[in-house]
Structures are given as structure tokens and as C-alpha cells.
Amino acid sequence: MAIAKLNFTGRQKITQDHVLISVGHDPQNRARFSATLSLESYGFPSDARVFVEAYRQTTVMRFDFGTVLVTKPPANCILDEFDTVEEILFRVFVTAASGRSGVLLGRAEKIHPKTPDAGNDDRAPLLPVIPAELGDEIWRLDFSEQVYLLINRDLPDWRQTAADATFRALVYPAVIRQVLSQIVIVDDYSDSDDPDNWRSQWLNFCISELGMGPLPTELDAGIDWISGAAESFARKHALKTLFEADDHV
């Protein structure tokens, strides 16, 4: 689907408490979504256009939700360009319809939808797991708007592979090292105070959940810090015991 580019001049941030998106399935078992938008408090022109985008990695679908005055979903909210609903995110755009036609007036980003089995836990996962075409690779990390753990979709059951104790014991320490190396060495990033940035979320995870101290400023010490985080993760989750219990010794 071709998606038109937007002019981002002078936009407002639409807060996520004004957007409710749910994902489910229709009677034909096709993935679909519904959206409830509360845009009255932002002062957008009544004729401004409203769009909702569903996206995951490079796949994007845009849906026309009418105007700020009359916001309504299109007839078809089927997510047929996604093979699974795992880790689909949403955006909301409001664009000018007159005067500065096409200029972006407001947007909401990285909206995690509610699903029927989500319960009351609205927390976004630190490492979303999704299927992907990987050839002969079993797994791979994707660094885009956040980190994704890609699992080969051609496996007999990619979900079971991701949940398997042996897979987790062998793969997750390597994931920790690769993610932190991307943040610390490749991106040269050290800010742990931005809750909206996935890099900060990972650094805070290491500090709060793995018992690591603040990230050192020296590169050599930072490399040691990365190894320490991977070792702490393995120790906290008893990965050696987990591996042994899965009948591999």
C-alpha cells in the first residue's frame, strides 16, 4: 500500500489516553481493529482529516477516519497486510484539509492495542517477538523503532520455539549482549532518563532488574558492563539450570 508523506510542521502531540485501539478477529477469523478517538480538547479545525495507521517494521496500513467533527471508521478495518497480529503498533494523524492542506496538525505514536487476552496489563514488552522470513536463520534482532526478536516463521511452531526453555537459555544472553552493544557502542547512547526511548528502557531494565550500576562513561568499562548485564540475566533466571532441566545433559 502506497502511503503519502506528511508535512510535520507545527504538530501537536496527541496523548495516548485520548486513543483507544483494540485488535480482534471478525467472524471469518480475519484480524481487524477498532479505534475510539477523543480529539475535542486539542482545538483542531473541524474539517481536519483523521487517519489511523497500523504498522510493524516496514509494513504500514493507513485508514481514513473522517474528520475531527465527524470521526468514524472506514467500512473495512481489516488488517490483511499483516500475517499475524503480534506486535502491531498504531499511529494517529490529524492533517489540515484547507488552507495548509496536508500539513500535520497532531499525532499519537507507538500505540499498543488492547487484545481480548491482554487482561489489565498495558505494559509494552521490552522485547516483542514476531515471525519473519529469515531463510535458514532461526532468530535475528531487528532494530527499528524498538528492538524486535524475529523468529523464523517457517518453523513448525515459531511461538513454541520462542517459549522453549532451551531456546531461551541459549539465545537470551546473546540477545542481551547484542542489544546493549547496539545501544552503547554503535549508537553511543547513555541516557537512561527518556521513558519513550527504547534505549533508555533497556538501560533502566539493566539497572532496576539486573542490579547493574549506572553505565560507565569509558568504553572498556562499558563493554565490561554489557557482559555483566548478560551474566546477571543468566544468573537471575537460572538459565543453566533451565537448560539442564530440559533433558540436555
Secondary structure, 3 states (H helix, E strand, C coil): CCCCCCECCCCEECCHHHEEEEEEECCCCCEEEEEEECCHHHCCCCCCEEEEEEEECCEEEEEEEEECCCECCCCCCECCCCCCCCCCEEEEEEECCCCCCCEEEEEEEEECCECCCCCCCCCCCCCCEEEECCCCCCEEEEECCCEEEEEECCCCCHHHHHHCHHHHHHHHHHHHHHHHHHHHHHCCCCCCCCCCCHHHHHHHHHHHCCCCCCCCCCHHHHHHHHHHHHHHHHHHCCHHHHHHHCCCC
